[in-house]
Amino acid sequence: MKYSRILLKLSGESLAGKGNHGISEKVLEEYADQIIGITKEGCEVAVVIGGGNIFRGLSGTESGYDRLKGDQMGMLATVINSLALESAIKKHGGKATVFTSIRMEPVGELYNRDKVVEEMKNGAVCILSGGTGNPFFTTDTASALRAVEIGADVLLKGTRVDGVYTSDPEKDPEAKKFDRISFEEVINRRLKVMDSTAFTMCRDNKMPIVVFNMNKPGNLMNLVNGSETGTLICG
């Protein structure tokens, strides 16, 4: 096994499946199966999920929401998605615990790094919700922060494309994929991988990132076991 402890970042939009909003039961269960599969192999897993399928704080300001309130609504959206994933994992026989960045027992346990590490060592998937608990920070930043805090081997960013390209492959048929790329080249090429705060945190703390297609069954297992899937960002 190449990675023994990972932070898996999932977008809220991916949970919606082919729709723009809500949660697709099919996608949710596919994700749960993949995550359970790698825990059975001995991989310790923490997950951060966005909330864009329910509410996006930043776009909410365009509709007249106060930015602080909008971001708080977005944090709650991530908790909803996290509870859904927790339920799906437990339904399929796995163990999972939701931690929240802001106090909201009994919905979830308040985030505590040491408790998260202990739970992961006991085979539970730790779903870290609520972002950083602060406005003006994205769930990308939360995933980078938590990955560094828990001592993850890698941050795996699950998307609907199979890596980092020279341009958006869904819009540009001539876009070329990188198998491996450095942090500096991503910055110099102005490639959109994560927001700048999250990306800088990973670079400064030498946290490698792998961008891969989470919607292809088997990809997560292949990655954990060392197959070259997606794009590795490091160095």
Rosetta silent file (secondary structure, phi, psi, omega in degrees, C-alpha in Angstrom):
SEQUENCE: MKYSRILLKLSGESLAGKGNHGISEKVLEEYADQIIGITKEGCEVAVVIGGGNIFRGLSGTESGYDRLKGDQMGMLATVINSLALESAIKKHGGKATVFTSIRMEPVGELYNRDKVVEEMKNGAVCILSGGTGNPFFTTDTASALRAVEIGADVLLKGTRVDGVYTSDPEKDPEAKKFDRISFEEVINRRLKVMDSTAFTMCRDNKMPIVVFNMNKPGNLMNLVNGSETGTLICG
SCORE:     score description
SCORE:     0.000 S_00000001
   1 L     0.000  126.709 -177.426    0.000    0.000    0.000 S_00000001
   2 L   -76.360  -40.982 -177.852    1.477    3.352   -1.073 S_00000001
   3 L  -118.404  124.030 -179.400   -0.624    5.543    1.221 S_00000001
   4 L   -98.114  -17.452  176.222   -1.540    4.433    4.732 S_00000001
   5 E  -144.285  124.526 -176.613   -3.400    7.604    5.744 S_00000001
   6 E  -127.464  156.964  166.525   -5.237    9.895    3.339 S_00000001
   7 E  -113.142  116.981 -179.767   -7.408   12.994    3.313 S_00000001
   8 E   -99.834  119.849  177.137  -10.048   12.597    0.593 S_00000001
   9 E  -101.771  123.045  178.440  -11.596   15.841   -0.670 S_00000001
  10 E  -118.846  142.840  177.018  -14.927   15.495   -2.453 S_00000001
  11 L   -84.579  148.224  176.593  -16.944   18.272   -4.038 S_00000001
  12 H   -63.729  -37.554 -179.049  -20.550   18.751   -3.052 S_00000001
  13 H   -59.968  -32.830 -179.091  -21.514   18.999   -6.719 S_00000001
  14 H   -64.294  -30.474  179.474  -20.197   15.481   -7.329 S_00000001
  15 H   -69.542  -19.699 -179.152  -22.765   14.111   -4.862 S_00000001
  16 L   -77.722  -10.471 -178.852  -25.540   15.541   -7.008 S_00000001
  17 L    66.584 -132.099 -178.575  -24.655   13.160   -9.830 S_00000001
  18 L   -80.285  -11.988  177.365  -26.081   14.336  -13.138 S_00000001
  19 L   -85.067  172.142 -179.528  -28.300   16.857  -11.397 S_00000001
  20 L   -94.586  -21.040 -175.003  -27.227   20.283  -10.242 S_00000001
  21 L  -137.538  164.290  176.619  -28.607   20.072   -6.724 S_00000001
  22 L    81.618 -169.735 -176.039  -29.362   17.585   -4.004 S_00000001
  23 L  -122.396  125.361  176.606  -27.782   14.219   -3.283 S_00000001
  24 L   -84.656  119.605  179.911  -27.735   11.282   -5.682 S_00000001
  25 H   -61.270  -37.060 -179.616  -28.241    8.060   -3.761 S_00000001
  26 H   -62.847  -48.610 -179.959  -26.422    6.148   -6.490 S_00000001
  27 H   -64.110  -43.230 -179.062  -23.316    8.352   -6.316 S_00000001
  28 H   -58.039  -45.022 -178.140  -23.387    8.374   -2.527 S_00000001
  29 H   -71.477  -34.194  176.077  -23.423    4.589   -2.325 S_00000001
  30 H   -63.952  -42.331  177.945  -20.693    4.231   -4.948 S_00000001
  31 H   -64.070  -44.068 -179.851  -18.484    6.574   -2.946 S_00000001
  32 H   -59.181  -43.531 -179.917  -19.262    4.723    0.291 S_00000001
  33 H   -61.633  -43.673 -179.380  -18.303    1.382   -1.314 S_00000001
  34 H   -64.825  -41.219 -178.409  -14.991    2.754   -2.584 S_00000001
  35 H   -68.184  -43.660  177.703  -14.113    4.294    0.777 S_00000001
  36 H   -60.296  -39.039 -178.744  -15.025    1.152    2.716 S_00000001
  37 H   -57.851  -42.420 -177.948  -12.913   -0.864    0.288 S_00000001
  38 H   -78.263  -27.478  175.735   -9.706    0.986    1.110 S_00000001
  39 H   -67.324  -33.310  178.132  -10.356    0.938    4.873 S_00000001
  40 H   -67.102  -23.381  177.132  -10.592   -2.850    4.649 S_00000001
  41 L   -84.213   -3.024  177.949   -7.104   -2.790    3.116 S_00000001
  42 L   100.298    5.836  179.142   -5.859   -0.956    6.205 S_00000001
  43 L   -81.084  133.097  176.757   -5.859    2.609    4.873 S_00000001
  44 E   -88.163  131.782 -168.919   -6.829    5.284    7.403 S_00000001
  45 E  -127.788  129.317  166.931   -9.308    7.724    5.868 S_00000001
  46 E  -119.312  145.665 -176.558  -10.506   11.239    6.603 S_00000001
  47 E  -129.020  137.583  169.950  -12.978   12.938    4.251 S_00000001
  48 E  -122.026  127.425 -179.558  -13.874   16.575    3.621 S_00000001
  49 E  -117.612  138.916  174.436  -16.939   17.270    1.465 S_00000001
  50 L   -74.966 -177.722 -178.674  -18.012   20.576   -0.023 S_00000001
  51 L  -129.721   15.332 -173.823  -21.573   21.849    0.081 S_00000001
  52 L   -63.001  -18.919  177.137  -22.048   23.321   -3.381 S_00000001
  53 L   -75.298  -13.012 -179.443  -24.880   20.921   -4.246 S_00000001
  54 L  -113.696  -50.810  179.690  -26.937   22.577   -1.501 S_00000001
  55 L  -161.843  135.603  175.929  -25.617   26.123   -1.071 S_00000001
  56 L  -111.749  118.351 -176.777  -22.490   28.040   -2.039 S_00000001
  57 H   -56.889  -46.577 -175.747  -21.658   30.889    0.319 S_00000001
  58 H   -64.955  -44.548  179.325  -19.744   32.993   -2.191 S_00000001
  59 H   -69.704  -24.996  178.959  -22.405   32.773   -4.905 S_00000001
  60 H   -63.868  -30.010  179.568  -25.034   33.445   -2.255 S_00000001
  61 H   -65.235  -27.619  178.312  -23.654   36.944   -1.795 S_00000001
  62 L   -68.861  -19.992  178.072  -24.593   37.653   -5.399 S_00000001
  63 L   -95.765    6.845  175.927  -28.200   37.014   -4.384 S_00000001
  64 L   104.176    0.266  178.518  -28.002   39.519   -1.579 S_00000001
  65 L   -74.274  143.017  169.182  -26.823   37.361    1.333 S_00000001
  66 L   -62.065  136.803 -174.814  -24.359   38.819    3.809 S_00000001
  67 H   -58.180  -42.175  179.770  -21.022   37.064    3.179 S_00000001
  68 H   -60.647  -47.769 -179.507  -20.687   35.921    6.787 S_00000001
  69 H   -67.405  -37.757  178.469  -24.197   34.447    6.842 S_00000001
  70 H   -61.902  -43.506  179.055  -23.729   32.974    3.385 S_00000001
  71 H   -67.381  -35.014  176.766  -20.555   31.177    4.417 S_00000001
  72 H   -65.414  -38.019  175.737  -22.250   29.894    7.566 S_00000001
  73 H   -63.934  -39.520  177.068  -25.037   28.466    5.404 S_00000001
  74 H   -64.017  -38.240  177.214  -22.383   26.821    3.239 S_00000001
  75 H   -61.045  -42.707  179.548  -20.777   25.277    6.332 S_00000001
  76 H   -65.872  -33.994  177.305  -24.125   23.761    7.315 S_00000001
  77 H   -61.868  -38.093  178.824  -24.518   22.390    3.783 S_00000001
  78 H   -67.111  -31.217  178.022  -21.253   20.471    4.211 S_00000001
  79 H   -66.992  -41.465  177.712  -22.607   18.973    7.438 S_00000001
  80 H   -58.785  -47.513  179.409  -25.703   17.697    5.596 S_00000001
  81 H   -63.442  -37.541 -179.454  -23.511   16.016    2.967 S_00000001
  82 H   -66.440  -40.926  177.584  -21.259   14.573    5.660 S_00000001
  83 H   -64.728  -36.420  178.374  -24.191   13.049    7.533 S_00000001
  84 H   -64.646  -43.199  179.734  -25.424   11.514    4.276 S_00000001
  85 H   -67.806  -40.076  177.182  -22.028    9.917    3.610 S_00000001
  86 H   -57.715  -46.149 -179.885  -21.784    8.688    7.200 S_00000001
  87 H   -62.304  -41.200 -179.485  -25.190    7.000    6.856 S_00000001
  88 H   -65.873  -41.351  179.282  -24.232    5.396    3.544 S_00000001
  89 H   -63.501  -44.570  179.496  -20.962    4.029    4.946 S_00000001
  90 H   -66.658  -37.077  178.067  -22.711    2.567    7.975 S_00000001
  91 H   -59.787  -34.127 -178.038  -25.456    1.127    5.777 S_00000001
  92 L   -93.539   13.231  173.361  -22.792   -0.759    3.822 S_00000001
  93 L    92.639    5.632  179.004  -21.163   -2.152    6.946 S_00000001
  94 L   -93.112  175.378  176.614  -18.407    0.384    7.491 S_00000001
  95 L  -111.392  137.076 -178.580  -17.600    2.575   10.481 S_00000001
  96 E  -152.074  148.620  177.691  -17.822    6.352   10.255 S_00000001
  97 E  -137.296  132.520  175.598  -17.902    9.392   12.513 S_00000001
  98 E   -94.048  128.878  173.183  -18.835   12.965   11.619 S_00000001
  99 E  -112.371  141.776  179.403  -16.802   15.730   13.223 S_00000001
 100 E  -115.666  145.729 -178.596  -17.896   19.359   12.984 S_00000001
 101 L   -77.867  -16.863  175.267  -15.673   22.432   13.060 S_00000001
 102 L  -124.185  150.750 -173.038  -18.259   24.282   15.138 S_00000001
 103 L   -67.002  122.301  175.814  -20.087   22.876   18.139 S_00000001
 104 L  -154.887   42.512  173.294  -23.365   21.176   17.192 S_00000001
 105 L   -62.398  143.194    9.106  -23.727   18.030   19.263 S_00000001
 106 L   -95.013   16.259  179.111  -25.528   15.663   18.872 S_00000001
 107 L   -62.480  -42.884  178.457  -25.293   16.188   15.093 S_00000001
 108 L  -161.159  167.216  178.296  -21.563   15.434   15.201 S_00000001
 109 E   -80.878  144.493  176.042  -18.568   15.525   17.496 S_00000001
 110 E   -65.304  133.687 -176.620  -16.591   18.749   17.774 S_00000001
 111 L   -56.726  129.727  175.327  -13.400   18.389   15.715 S_00000001
 112 L  -143.384  118.432 -173.668  -10.401   17.298   17.737 S_00000001
 113 H   -55.004  -45.728 -177.043   -7.235   16.242   15.906 S_00000001
 114 H   -65.375  -39.195  178.846   -6.216   13.615   18.449 S_00000001
 115 H   -66.755  -39.077  177.647   -9.701   12.063   18.535 S_00000001
 116 H   -61.135  -47.512 -179.860   -9.790   11.939   14.734 S_00000001
 117 H   -61.831  -40.903  178.936   -6.435   10.145   14.572 S_00000001
 118 H   -63.161  -43.562  179.855   -7.575    7.683   17.241 S_00000001
 119 H   -64.076  -42.202  179.713  -10.807    6.949   15.365 S_00000001
 120 H   -62.886  -40.745  179.007   -8.959    6.411   12.082 S_00000001
 121 H   -63.724  -25.167  178.030   -6.557    3.995   13.741 S_00000001
 122 L   -89.891    8.826  173.920   -9.613    2.042   14.908 S_00000001
 123 L    91.258    5.858  179.621  -10.852    1.713   11.338 S_00000001
 124 L   -88.955  142.245  171.490  -13.467    4.470   11.293 S_00000001
 125 E   -79.880  123.239 -179.572  -13.829    6.882    8.394 S_00000001
 126 E   -99.722  116.095 -177.360  -13.652   10.380    9.890 S_00000001
 127 E  -101.774  113.793 -170.187  -15.803   12.871    7.981 S_00000001
 128 E  -100.569  104.075 -170.867  -14.653   16.391    8.798 S_00000001
 129 E  -107.936  169.975  176.859  -17.479   18.842    8.189 S_00000001
 130 L    84.807   12.969 -178.781  -18.156   22.551    8.542 S_00000001
 131 L    61.935 -141.724  176.889  -15.080   23.717    6.660 S_00000001
 132 L   -85.299  -10.150 -175.620  -12.569   25.480    8.888 S_00000001
 133 L    90.932    0.502 -178.150  -15.408   26.873   11.004 S_00000001
 134 L  -124.561  147.318  175.783  -14.610   30.366    9.767 S_00000001
 135 L   -70.647  165.147  176.609  -16.065   32.493    6.963 S_00000001
 136 L    72.395    8.982  174.693  -13.988   33.442    3.906 S_00000001
 137 L  -122.872  136.787 -178.356  -12.316   30.008    3.756 S_00000001
 138 L   -86.320  171.084  174.414  -13.292   27.292    1.297 S_00000001
 139 H   -72.237  -19.872  170.841  -13.561   23.553    1.873 S_00000001
 140 H   -61.838  -46.141  178.630  -10.418   23.250   -0.267 S_00000001
 141 H   -63.731  -40.277  177.793   -8.617   25.215    2.440 S_00000001
 142 H   -60.624  -41.965 -178.513  -10.269   23.061    5.112 S_00000001
 143 H   -67.163  -39.032  177.427   -9.055   19.898    3.390 S_00000001
 144 H   -64.700  -45.315  179.580   -5.492   21.231    3.137 S_00000001
 145 H   -60.688  -49.392 -178.176   -5.524   22.289    6.782 S_00000001
 146 H   -66.355  -36.894  178.851   -6.935   18.977    8.038 S_00000001
 147 H   -59.995  -43.792  178.855   -4.562   16.939    5.856 S_00000001
 148 H   -67.329  -43.386 -176.952   -1.589   18.701    7.430 S_00000001
 149 H   -62.125  -42.766 -175.062   -3.055   18.470   10.957 S_00000001
 150 H   -86.872   -1.566  179.426   -3.730   14.734   10.877 S_00000001
 151 L    70.677   39.657  178.860   -0.412   13.902    9.208 S_00000001
 152 L   -66.678  150.534  176.040   -1.930   12.480    6.023 S_00000001
 153 L   -73.291  -27.957 -174.115    0.432   10.978    3.457 S_00000001
 154 E  -162.315  152.826  171.463   -1.443   12.721    0.649 S_00000001
 155 E  -103.608  116.609  179.218   -4.447   14.878   -0.141 S_00000001
 156 E   -99.482  117.072 -179.157   -6.594   13.133   -2.741 S_00000001
 157 E  -101.196  102.098 -179.063   -8.878   15.526   -4.606 S_00000001
 158 E   -82.110  123.796 -179.031  -11.685   13.517   -6.181 S_00000001
 159 E  -131.085 -170.769  177.469  -13.253   15.229   -9.181 S_00000001
 160 L   -99.755    3.163  172.385  -15.162   14.276  -12.315 S_00000001
 161 L  -116.209  162.263 -169.218  -12.058   14.628  -14.517 S_00000001
 162 L   -95.621   27.119  176.271   -9.039   12.352  -14.410 S_00000001
 163 L   150.444 -165.064  179.283   -6.352   14.851  -13.503 S_00000001
 164 E   -98.279  133.262 -177.475   -4.859   18.275  -14.166 S_00000001
 165 E  -119.764  166.767  177.493   -4.851   19.529  -17.755 S_00000001
 166 L   -65.227  -25.838  174.800   -3.329   22.456  -19.615 S_00000001
 167 L  -155.143  178.150 -176.824   -6.878   23.838  -19.860 S_00000001
 168 L   -64.529  111.796 -176.640  -10.399   22.692  -19.042 S_00000001
 169 L   -67.589  -18.658  178.574  -10.767   19.310  -20.834 S_00000001
 170 L   -78.952  -14.184  179.621  -14.570   19.650  -20.775 S_00000001
 171 L  -115.669  -27.619 -176.195  -14.278   22.800  -22.911 S_00000001
 172 L  -118.853  106.214 -179.309  -11.012   22.329  -24.807 S_00000001
 173 L   -66.467  -15.322  179.820  -10.588   19.070  -26.770 S_00000001
 174 L   -91.227    0.349 -178.059   -6.892   19.921  -27.290 S_00000001
 175 L   -62.323  139.028 -179.288   -6.174   20.047  -23.540 S_00000001
 176 L  -111.889  139.855 -175.946   -3.275   17.837  -22.456 S_00000001
 177 E   -89.741  142.580  172.496   -3.094   15.970  -19.164 S_00000001
 178 E   -96.368  132.289  172.772   -0.173   16.072  -16.745 S_00000001
 179 L   -81.591  -32.472 -179.809    0.786   12.799  -15.057 S_00000001
 180 E  -152.034  139.532 -178.697    3.011   14.711  -12.634 S_00000001
 181 E  -152.708  150.364 -179.228    3.585   18.410  -12.090 S_00000001
 182 E   -86.597  160.526  176.324    5.291   20.615   -9.508 S_00000001
 183 H   -57.702  -43.948 -176.242    3.579   23.172   -7.293 S_00000001
 184 H   -64.108  -38.938 -179.396    5.575   25.949   -8.953 S_00000001
 185 H   -68.684  -36.092  175.657    4.575   24.924  -12.469 S_00000001
 186 H   -59.410  -43.492  179.777    0.909   24.863  -11.465 S_00000001
 187 H   -66.577  -45.898 -177.999    1.321   28.432  -10.168 S_00000001
 188 H   -64.393  -35.287  179.577    3.290   29.603  -13.207 S_00000001
 189 L   -85.340   -5.751 -179.186    0.770   28.118  -15.613 S_00000001
 190 L    56.180   44.841  179.044   -2.097   29.505  -13.517 S_00000001
 191 L   -82.953  139.305 -177.746   -3.821   26.142  -13.492 S_00000001
 192 L   -91.502  100.486  178.752   -6.926   25.922  -11.345 S_00000001
 193 L  -107.277  -54.752  176.318   -6.431   23.016   -8.965 S_00000001
 194 L  -142.869  172.061  175.735   -7.522   24.441   -5.617 S_00000001
 195 L   -67.622  160.480 -170.789   -7.955   27.948   -4.282 S_00000001
 196 H   -63.093  -35.102  179.560   -4.688   29.781   -3.645 S_00000001
 197 H   -64.077  -47.062  179.638   -4.856   29.564    0.158 S_00000001
 198 H   -63.537  -45.160 -176.223   -5.306   25.781    0.095 S_00000001
 199 H   -64.372  -43.052  179.149   -2.675   25.283   -2.582 S_00000001
 200 H   -63.457  -39.660  179.173   -0.098   27.419   -0.763 S_00000001
 201 H   -61.926  -42.201  178.281   -0.712   25.525    2.481 S_00000001
 202 H   -65.307  -44.256  179.895   -0.041   22.213    0.740 S_00000001
 203 H   -61.525  -48.144 -175.519    3.079   23.549   -0.952 S_00000001
 204 H   -68.185  -25.518 -179.561    4.524   25.088    2.205 S_00000001
 205 L  -104.625   13.153  177.469    3.872   21.928    4.249 S_00000001
 206 L    52.262   43.933  177.082    5.078   19.543    1.522 S_00000001
 207 L   -97.881  106.859  179.583    1.661   17.889    1.299 S_00000001
 208 L   -65.127  150.283  178.840    1.375   16.135   -2.086 S_00000001
 209 E  -122.161  137.299  170.567   -1.918   16.385   -3.947 S_00000001
 210 E  -120.852  122.714  176.262   -3.393   13.871   -6.364 S_00000001
 211 E   -99.533  124.473 -175.114   -6.245   15.019   -8.580 S_00000001
 212 E  -148.119  168.422 -179.960   -8.216   12.053   -9.928 S_00000001
 213 E   -87.739  104.290 -179.384  -11.601   10.914  -11.209 S_00000001
 214 L   -74.177  -18.672 -176.150  -13.544    9.667   -8.186 S_00000001
 215 L   -81.753   -2.792  175.796  -16.493    8.720  -10.375 S_00000001
 216 L   -97.363  110.094 -178.230  -14.589    5.848  -11.975 S_00000001
 217 L   -54.216  135.498  178.958  -15.008    2.773   -9.730 S_00000001
 218 L    97.564  -18.887 -177.320  -11.689    1.325   -8.628 S_00000001
 219 H   -63.138  -41.981 -178.506   -9.695    4.542   -9.015 S_00000001
 220 H   -63.537  -44.903  178.388   -9.492    5.209   -5.290 S_00000001
 221 H   -62.520  -43.386 -179.952   -8.265    1.689   -4.544 S_00000001
 222 H   -60.360  -42.213 -179.926   -5.750    1.863   -7.388 S_00000001
 223 H   -62.102  -49.635 -177.988   -4.364    5.134   -6.081 S_00000001
 224 H   -60.940  -33.145 -178.764   -3.943    3.910   -2.529 S_00000001
 225 L   -87.179    2.180  172.294   -2.174    0.805   -3.803 S_00000001
 226 L   103.586    1.610  176.961    0.295    2.841   -5.871 S_00000001
 227 L   -69.803  146.416  179.891   -1.111    2.869   -9.389 S_00000001
 228 L   -82.572   90.640 -179.266   -0.407    6.042  -11.353 S_00000001
 229 L  -118.671  136.188  179.080   -3.905    7.411  -11.599 S_00000001
 230 L    75.997 -152.569 -179.248   -4.760   11.077  -12.093 S_00000001
 231 E  -122.996  128.261  176.924   -2.143   13.810  -11.640 S_00000001
 232 E   -94.071  127.584  175.382    0.394   13.989   -8.815 S_00000001
 233 E  -112.409  120.631 -177.691    1.364   17.493   -7.660 S_00000001
 234 E  -160.110  178.346  172.394    4.468   17.635   -5.485 S_00000001
 235 L    73.876    0.000    0.000    7.957   19.078   -5.151 S_00000001
